[in-house]
Amino acid sequence: MKKEPLYLKIYNDLLLGMKEGLYPAGSRLPSEKELSEQYQVSRITSKKALEMLSDGNMITRMPGKGSYVLETGEDTGQKKQDGAGTGSRRLLGIVLDSFGTAFGGDLLAGIERECRRTGFYPVLKCTYGSMEEETRAIRELTALGVSGIILMCAQGEVYNETVLRLSVEKFPIVLVDRELKGLPIPFVGTDNYSAARELTEILLRRGHTENCFLSHPFMRTSSVKARFNGFRDCHLEHRLLTGESLWITDIGSMLPTPDENEVAEYEDVKKIEGFVKAHPKVTGFFAVDHTIGVMVYKILKRLGLEREKEVVFFDGLDEANDSNPVFTHVMQGEFLIGVRAVKCLRDRIEGKEVAETTYIPYRIVQGEKK
């Protein structure tokens, strides 16, 4: 009997792992290097196995980040059915408050990938957190004739009236990153509450029993609120109290804006620095996003306290780009959020039922232990 080629063995083993749940949707497969070491083969052989999975539309390969499992049962022939290559020009509106290396870039990559696969043309607008800009962007996109909109809604204390109107009119919209509770608009994103509890649990296990929660002013934003609730409930579960004296919830300079605001950043730095000096027993800092987390770390480092205190946060670099991470942080499944958002929007456009909430798996990247 002819022996099975090694690349085919790797392919079949990975495929079996995906079917049996060892590698669920959104998870990262072993790298070419890891597979070559595991199977004692060349990287060319392991690369071929991964390329076969990618060609079969079972994984997506992201340069510098790794290979990630797509949802099972994806129809590789859907592209033709959906009109790609037929000359149809179907536009999708993408409205984000901003995007960057820490969060948003991979989300856009996922959106672009699925749009390209299904014959849609994405049209991007950024609002920089302004509800007025969000209204303008939505009006421009609907005037352009987009079939639907993927929306990362502007952070605020009230809902955008334009979004409310479109919801009533049943215009196809899918939300990413932030939910609008009470509105029948599908949401694709992260289970922020569970991720925040898990992140807080790590702080507590490492001996940080007095912890500061840091966020920008919009505490009622669904993602921020969920992260705060996870932080608070984890403390309560351990019979530890946390109160407003240990929260900094008005860090305005880290909000997305088209221009830098050095004055506001200076004020935020002084505020955090003053808190650190006034609360020497606080050794843990939970930031709702990467930019605030890095700001806190720089302050601690300047004060010579970075070794005795710890900062955790959401988003940032994954292991592929940071082989020795300093910070423990949540890595959201951005790419798959983008892919799934386009799929949900396509289904809404076609009048199909869509789940109200779709959570994409997240990962906790463990930073170096003190």
N, C-alpha and C positions, 0 to 999 in steps of 0.2 A: 504493500500500500504506500502510495506517495505521501511523504511527510508534508504537513501543512506549513506553508511559508510563515516565517516568524512575524511579518507585518500583519498577516491575516489572523494569526493567533492573538496578537495584541488588540487588533480591531474587534475580534469576537469577544475577547475578555471584557473590553470596555463596554461593548454593546450589551453584554449580559449584565454587567454592573449597573448600567443605566436602566435596564428593564426590571431588575430586582430591587431598585431603589438605593443601591450603594452610591450612585451618582444621580441624585434627583435633579429636576429642572432647576437651573440657576446655579448649580454647583460647578466648581472648577475641576477639570480633569487633571491628572498628573501631567507635567510638562514633558516635552521631548526628551530632555536630559534625565528627568526622573524615570521615564519609561525605559530609556536606553540602559540605565543602571539596573533597574528592576529585572529586565529580561536579558541583560548582557548582550545587547545588540548595538548596532551603530545608530546615531541620531537620524540618519537617512531612513532607516527602517521604521523607527518610532514615528518620524514625521509622516511617512506614507500612511500609517494606520490612522493618524489624526486627520490627515487630508481626506481619507476615504469617508470618515464620519462627517466631515464638513461638507463634502460633495453630496452626501446623502441627506443634507439639511437636518442632521441630528445634533450638531454642535456648531457653535460659531467661534472662529479663531480671531483673537484680537491681538495685534502686534504689541509686544511688550507687556501684555497683561495675562495671556494664557488662553486656554480653550474652555468654553462654558457650554453646559448642556442646555439645549433648547427643549421646549415642551414636546412630549412624545405625541406621535400621531399627526405631526404637522404634514400637511399635504404638499409634497414637493411639486405637484402639478398645478397647484393653485395659481401660480403666477400667470400661466396662460389663460386660465379661466377668468381671472380678474381683469384681464384686458391689457396686461403689459405687452408692449410690442405691437398692439393693434392700432396705434395712432391715437387712442383716447387720451385725453389730458384731464385727469382728475386731480384737483388740488386739495391738499389738506393744510389747514392753518395750524401753526405751532406757536403758542404764546407762552413764553417763559419770563420770569422776572429777571433772570440772568443765568449765565452758565460759566463754568470755569474748570480748572484742573481738579479741584476738590469735589465739586458736584456739578453735574449738568452736561459735561462733555460726553461721558459715556451714554447718558440718557439720549442725547441727540444722535449719537452713533447708532443706537438701537432703533430709534425712529427712522433714521435715514435708511438703514438696512432693510427694515420691513416695508417701507414705502417703495424702495427700489424693487423689492421682490414681488410686490403686489401691484405695481404700475401706478402708484400715486406720486404726486410731486409735492414735497413739503415746502411751505412758505413760512419763514420764521420771523417772529416779531418779539422784541424784548421790551419789558415794561419798567425794569429797574425798581420794582416795588410800588409803582404809582398806579392807583386805581384809575386816574384820568387817562394815563397812557394805555392801560388795559382796555378801557372803553374804546379809545381811539383805534387800537390794534384790532379789536373784534369787529368794529364797524368797517374798517378798511378791508379786512379779510372776507367778511360776508358780502361786501360790495364787489369784491374780486370774484366771487362765485365759488368759494371753497365748499367742498362737500361736507366738511365737519371740522371741528377744532379740538386739538389737544391743549389743555389749559393747566398751567401752573399758576393758580390765582394769586393776585397781589395780596400781601399780608395786611390785614386791617381788622378793625373791630366790627365792621358791618359787611354784608355781601354786596357785590357789584350789581346794580339794578339791571344793567345790560345782560349780565349772565342770568339773572332771575327771569328776565323776559324771554330769553332764548330757551330756557328750561321749560317754561310754560308753553312755548310754541313747539316744543319737542325737536328743536334743532339739535343735530348730533354733536354732543360734547362728551369728552372723556377727561377727567381730572387726573393729574399726576402730582405726587409729592404731598399735596394738601387736599383734604376733603372739605366739602361744604355740607355739613350735617343738616339733615332735614330736606335736602333737595334730591330729586330722583335723577342724579347725574352719576354715572359709574365712576369709581375711583380705582386707580392702579398705583400701588406704591408699597411702602414698608409698614409692617406692624410696629410702629414707633413705640408703643407702650411696652411690648415685650422686649424689644431691643434695649430700651432705656432701663428696664428692670435688670436685664442681664448685665448691662454695663455697670450699673450701680452695685450689683452683687459682687463684681470683681473688685471695686473699690473697697467694699466692706471686708471681703476676704483678705485683702492685703493690709488690713488693720486701720483703714481710714474711717473712723466712726463719726467725725465731724466734717461735713462736706458742704461746699458752696455750689449752688446751682446758678448758672449764668446764661442769660438769653438776651435777645433784643426785646423791644417794648411790647411786641404783639403776642402776649401770652395766650390770647384766645384763638390764635391760629391753630388749626387742628393738629398739625405735626408737633408744634412747640408744646401745646397743652398735653398731648399724649406722652411726650418725653418727660415733661414735668411730673405728670401723674405716676409714671413708672418709677421715676427717681424717688418721689415721696412715698409711694406704697411699699417700695423695697425697704426703706428705712423703717416704716411702721411695722412691717413684718418682722424685723429684727428688734423691735421695741426701742427704736432710736427716734428721737424727736428731731424734726427739722422745721424751722420757722422762718418768717420773713427777714429776720436779722441775718440769716445765712444765705439769702438770695440776692443776686444782682440781676434785675430784670429790665434794665433800661439802657443797654449798650447799643446806642444808635449808630455809631460810626461804622459798624460792621454790616449794616444793611446794604443791599445792592443799590448802587447809584452810578450814573454815567460819569460822574466826576469824583475825585478824591476830596475828602473833607478833613484836612489836617487838624483843624481846631477841634472838631468833634472827637477825633481819635485821641488827641492830647487829653481832653477832658475824661474820656473813658479810661485811658491808661492811669491817670491820676486817681480816679475813682477806685479802680481795682487795686492799685498799689496801696491806697489808704486802707482798703478792706483787709488786705493781707497783713499789713502792719498792726491793725487793730484787733485781728483775730488769729493770734499765733497758734491756737489749738486746731484751727482748720488745716487739715493736711491733704484733703481731696478736693478736686475741682471738676465739676461736671458741666461741660459746655455743650450747648445745643448744636453747634456746628464747628467746623474745622477752623474758620477764621478767628472766632472768639477763643477757641482752645489754644491756638498758636500765640495769640496776643497774651493770654495768661501765662503761658510757658516763658515767653520772653521776659515778662515782668519778674517771674520767679527766678529766672536765671540771672537777671541784673541784680537781684537782691541776694544772690547766693543761696537760694532755697530750693533749687530744682532737684536736688538729690533726696531731700526729706519730704517733699510734697509731690503729688501726682496729679496729672491732668488727663481726663478722658473726654472724648467727644464723638460726634457723628461725622462721617465722611473723611476724606483724605486720600492717601495713597494706599494701594493694595500691596500685597507681598511681592508681586512681580516687579514693582518699581521701587520697593523699599525692603531689601532683604534683611535688614536689621532694624525693625521699627522701634522708635523711642516711645511712641504713644500707643496706648490701647484705645481702639476706636471701632465704631460700627461702619462696616462697608455695606452700603445698600446695593441691591442688584440692579444698578442703574440701566445697564444695557438691556436686560430683559424687561424692565419696566417700560422702556421705550418700545420694544418689540410688541409687548402685550397691549400697550395703549393703542397702537395702530390697529392691531387685530380687533380689539373691542370697538374701536371707532368704525372700522369697516363693517362689523356686524350691526352696529347701530344704524349706519347709513343704509344697510340692506334690510332694515326692519326686524332684525333678529333680537331675541332676548339676550341680555348681557347681565352678568353678575353685578350686584350693587357694589361689592368690594372685592378686589383681587389683591392679595398680599403676595409679593415676590420675596423669596428667601433672602435674608441678610446674613452677613458673617461678622464675627468679632475677631479683629486682628489684635493679637496679644503683643503689647509693648514689652520692652525689657523690664525685668523685675529689679526693684531697688534692693 
